[in-house]
């Protein structure tokens, strides 16, 4: 996205990039032009790559801050007798929301669109200003569609509200006209906000065909290998939500949902309608995205806002119940204890952003502690390579992804092992995804390396998280869906050659294929 943004100019707004819509790019581009004008730079000057990165990240952060505001408004609308302040704390310390606020992708903006649309849909049920709210909902939904096509699901909250109004209002024709107006305005505004989807339709269609093929698994690409043989829905419940939400919030939310549904049977019909407007679109979005072959964490980011709402409801309901039972000490101590437990993963995750990038930490240490001109074997295909320069080192970013397709893979790998003085594993991306019999040589290589039989011994490990197996779901997240960690806090491992072997000896070790 940053490359596409830095390639825009005032005379040519075609981003030549269609994995996402143009709205986030145009928003950042014109913001950059205004800033240029303020600082005396000619209007229309192309933005640098670094400026593009910062602008995209600025709007991600702003989107998440506004998301907190609308989450609070949703909570007030649903539970007017409950204090809405706790939800701000729980939302602000939700690891998944912290992370998307730092990424310059579309997920933060999509999350904001989803939350604000749900809030506007709640207002539709009781407001007399239906046309104004419909226009706002159309604009919000169009921003989502002009950012990414999966925002199509965000039409559900307003349509559900209008469905309820249709049966409760005597002016049924008006409600039908409002529904068609909403859909028409949404489509029209999305075209205006992302025009090159239609101006350059062949390129857009080609890009969408590719993206859909990757998402559904009909096109095999190296960066989706972690999803081989995974079970839809179970994968997200084990590999995404416990890490992106924190285990306490995830478990409390699961406990809160049935409690909330049961309590709705004793509540008014208006409350049940509001609850459906909140839950049904999120559930639909989850069922579709979690059912895809590609199950990246960011696909579910627009659902993260719901879990602080559910957790807040559970904690405050428990507090109210204990007060009602005159358990005064428990009503004060237990909710406070639960809040501390819930926000702990968020505080720990913040550590990622209060220290230098772990790849920079590893590079700094290697420059100080490894002899210059050392030959370093690393891995190609990572999001960002370890920023080692040559000189002082000779760095070989070896392509393990395509190793099994080489004409003589064992000879190729043996040669680089013979030449290497050090090995860097820049993330879990390859050894976690190639531990099956489909990749026997790569599997054998890591098995030998980790057991020290290759003659390399562990020298240093860099991580932003403590490695405590007993608390793995809370503290150790290399077992999560890989993009959760490899983008911003991978574990970097460094090995040193302590027992030199000949190329022939490496070949002999790698030839006997066994399983891990």
Secondary structure by P-SEA (a helix, b strand, c coil): caaaaaaccccccccccccccaaaaaaaaaaaaaaaaaacccccccccaaaaaaaaaaaaaaaaaaaaaaaaaaaaaacccccaaaaaaaaaacaaaaaaaacccaaaaaaaaaaaaaaaaaaaacccaaaaaaaaaaaaaaaaaaccccccccccaaaaaaaaaaaaccaaaaaaaaaaaaaaaaaaaaaaaccccccaaaaaaaaaaaaaaaaaccccccccccccccccccccccccccccccaaaaaaaaaaaaaaaaaaaaccaaaaaaaaaccaaaaaaaaaaaacccccccccccaaaaaaaaaaaaaaaaaaaaaaaccccccccaaaaaaaaaaaaaaaaacccccccaaaaaaaaaaacccccbbbbbbcccccccccccccccccccccccccccccaaaaaaaaaaaccbbbcccccccccccccccaaaaaaaaaaaacccccccccccccccccccccccccccccccccccccbbbbbbbbbcccccaaaaaaaaaccccc
